Amino acid sequence: MLKYLLMNEAEAAEAPAPAGSGEPETPPETPPETPAVGNWRDEIKDESLSKFASNYSSIEDLAKSGLEFRQKLSNAVSIPGKDADEKEISAFNKRLGVPDNASDYDVAYPEEFDEELKTEALTEMMTGFKDVLHKSGATPTVANAVFDHMLNMINNEAKAEEDAYKAVTEKADGELRKEWGAEYDTNKEYAKRAFTQFGDDGFTELVENATFGELELHAHPAMLKAFANIGRRMGEGGLETVITADQKTDYETQINDLTAEAHAALGKGDRIKSDQLFAQRDKISRELYGS
């Protein structure tokens, strides 16, 4: 140890360190510094791309998202541009499910649609709508929605008109019943007979289809009262008297009863009473059946 201390600096550097000096013979290796981990997004210079990348926690997540988007894009339908030709538009429509022909749209009437509204005019209108929808590239779903709305609207409007007309007719008929009272049925029959007597098929069609105000002509009180008067005058002129269904049943009952009573009187030998009963029966019979 003393020898080592007496050495000069050069000698000491070359001489091995004495045992027990406490100095390690070989200095420990310094572990390599771990490079600092930077933010992978820092490499993205474009601000908008960097902002988009901030939605992902790693490059792997970003790559996975890109792959999924590419798969979806491969199944997507591209909208033809304004300069697209007919072939491109046809291919686009086919991918959407647009039928080859306008007549291929399968239109179903609403469940409560009035059968009387299924006219030739409605069929022609629907055919025109199908042509327009097909030229516009409407899918069956869109076409069905259009027709369902249209047909329901037509049906509801027709029902509303029918309900409104029914209310007006019932009001007019109620006023006529109040005015005619017990003669209501008889006067209605007189009016019906006058219509038949003086009007041909053309007149009947006119009366049934023409309207005056809110009422059809054949149901208008003024028309009914006029023809009831005509019919009654016809009866007074010798034509058959109007008898309602209830009156007919009553007359037939009286005829049967009088016939039975006349035969009973005749069986008892009361010829006078029997003749009187038969005379009453014949009078009623003439009123009912004519001469």
Backbone hydrogen bonds, N-H to C=O, Kabsch-Sander energy under -0.5 kcal/mol:
donor,donor_aa,acceptor,acceptor_aa,energy
5,L,1,M,-1.7
6,L,2,L,-1.6
7,M,3,K,-0.7
12,A,8,N,-2.7
13,A,9,E,-1.5
14,E,10,A,-1.4
15,A,11,E,-2.5
21,S,18,P,-1.4
38,G,36,A,-0.7
42,D,39,N,-2.1
43,E,40,W,-1.0
44,I,41,R,-1.8
45,K,43,E,-0.7
50,S,46,D,-2.4
51,K,47,E,-2.3
52,F,48,S,-1.9
53,A,49,L,-2.5
54,S,50,S,-1.2
55,N,52,F,-1.6
56,Y,53,A,-2.1
62,L,58,S,-1.9
63,A,59,I,-2.6
64,K,60,E,-2.5
65,S,61,D,-2.3
66,G,62,L,-2.1
67,L,63,A,-2.2
68,E,64,K,-2.3
69,F,65,S,-2.3
70,R,66,G,-2.1
71,Q,67,L,-2.2
72,K,68,E,-2.2
73,L,69,F,-2.6
74,S,70,R,-1.6
75,N,71,Q,-0.6
75,N,72,K,-1.0
76,A,73,L,-0.9
78,S,76,A,-0.6
84,A,81,G,-1.8
89,I,85,D,-2.1
90,S,86,E,-2.6
91,A,87,K,-2.3
92,F,88,E,-2.3
93,N,89,I,-2.6
94,K,90,S,-2.2
95,R,91,A,-1.8
96,L,92,F,-1.4
97,G,93,N,-1.0
97,G,94,K,-0.5
98,V,93,N,-2.5
104,D,101,N,-1.5
105,Y,102,A,-1.4
107,V,105,Y,-1.1
113,F,110,P,-1.9
117,L,114,D,-1.5
118,K,115,E,-1.5
119,T,117,L,-2.4
123,T,119,T,-1.9
124,E,120,E,-2.3
125,M,121,A,-2.0
126,M,122,L,-2.4
127,T,123,T,-2.0
128,G,124,E,-1.9
129,F,125,M,-2.0
130,K,126,M,-2.3
131,D,127,T,-1.8
132,V,128,G,-1.9
133,L,129,F,-2.7
134,H,130,K,-2.4
135,K,131,D,-2.3
136,S,132,V,-1.4
137,G,134,H,-1.4
138,A,133,L,-2.7
143,A,139,T,-2.7
144,N,140,P,-2.7
145,A,141,T,-1.9
146,V,142,V,-2.3
147,F,143,A,-2.6
148,D,144,N,-2.6
149,H,145,A,-2.0
150,M,146,V,-2.5
151,L,147,F,-3.0
152,N,148,D,-2.0
153,M,149,H,-2.1
154,I,150,M,-2.3
155,N,151,L,-2.5
156,N,152,N,-2.6
157,E,153,M,-2.3
158,A,154,I,-2.2
159,K,155,N,-2.2
160,A,156,N,-2.4
161,E,157,E,-2.3
162,E,158,A,-2.3
163,D,159,K,-2.7
164,A,160,A,-2.2
165,Y,161,E,-2.6
166,K,162,E,-2.6
167,A,163,D,-2.1
168,V,164,A,-2.0
169,T,165,Y,-2.8
170,E,166,K,-2.6
171,K,167,A,-1.8
172,A,168,V,-2.3
173,D,169,T,-2.9
174,G,170,E,-2.2
175,E,171,K,-1.9
176,L,172,A,-1.9
177,R,173,D,-2.5
178,K,174,G,-2.1
179,E,175,E,-1.9
180,W,176,L,-2.8
181,G,177,R,-2.7
183,E,180,W,-1.9
184,Y,181,G,-1.7
187,N,183,E,-3.0
188,K,184,Y,-2.4
189,E,185,D,-1.9
190,Y,186,T,-2.2
191,A,187,N,-2.5
192,K,188,K,-2.2
193,R,189,E,-2.4
194,A,190,Y,-2.3
195,F,191,A,-2.3
196,T,192,K,-2.1
197,Q,193,R,-2.5
198,F,194,A,-2.4
199,G,195,F,-2.0
204,T,200,D,-2.5
205,E,201,D,-2.4
206,L,202,G,-2.1
207,V,203,F,-2.7
208,E,204,T,-2.2
209,N,205,E,-1.5
210,A,206,L,-2.5
212,F,215,L,-3.3
215,L,212,F,-1.6
217,L,210,A,-3.1
218,H,207,V,-1.4
219,A,216,E,-1.5
220,H,216,E,-0.5
220,H,217,L,-1.1
224,L,220,H,-2.4
225,K,221,P,-2.8
226,A,222,A,-1.9
227,F,223,M,-2.3
228,A,224,L,-2.0
229,N,225,K,-1.9
230,I,226,A,-1.8
231,G,227,F,-2.6
232,R,228,A,-2.3
233,R,229,N,-2.3
234,M,230,I,-2.0
235,G,231,G,-1.8
236,E,232,R,-2.2
237,G,233,R,-1.3
238,G,235,G,-1.5
239,L,234,M,-1.8
248,K,244,T,-2.4
249,T,245,A,-2.1
250,D,246,D,-2.0
251,Y,247,Q,-2.8
252,E,248,K,-2.6
253,T,249,T,-1.9
254,Q,250,D,-2.2
255,I,251,Y,-2.6
256,N,252,E,-2.2
257,D,253,T,-2.4
258,L,254,Q,-2.8
259,T,255,I,-2.2
260,A,256,N,-2.1
261,E,257,D,-2.5
262,A,258,L,-2.4
263,H,259,T,-2.1
264,A,260,A,-2.0
265,A,261,E,-2.5
266,L,262,A,-2.3
267,G,263,H,-2.1
268,K,264,A,-1.2
269,G,266,L,-1.1
270,D,265,A,-2.6
271,R,269,G,-1.4
274,S,270,D,-1.9
275,D,271,R,-2.4
276,Q,272,I,-1.9
277,L,273,K,-2.4
278,F,274,S,-2.3
279,A,275,D,-2.1
280,Q,276,Q,-2.1
281,R,277,L,-2.2
282,D,278,F,-2.4
283,K,279,A,-2.0
284,I,280,Q,-2.0
285,S,281,R,-2.4
286,R,282,D,-2.2
287,E,283,K,-1.9
288,L,284,I,-2.0
289,Y,285,S,-3.4
290,G,286,R,-1.9
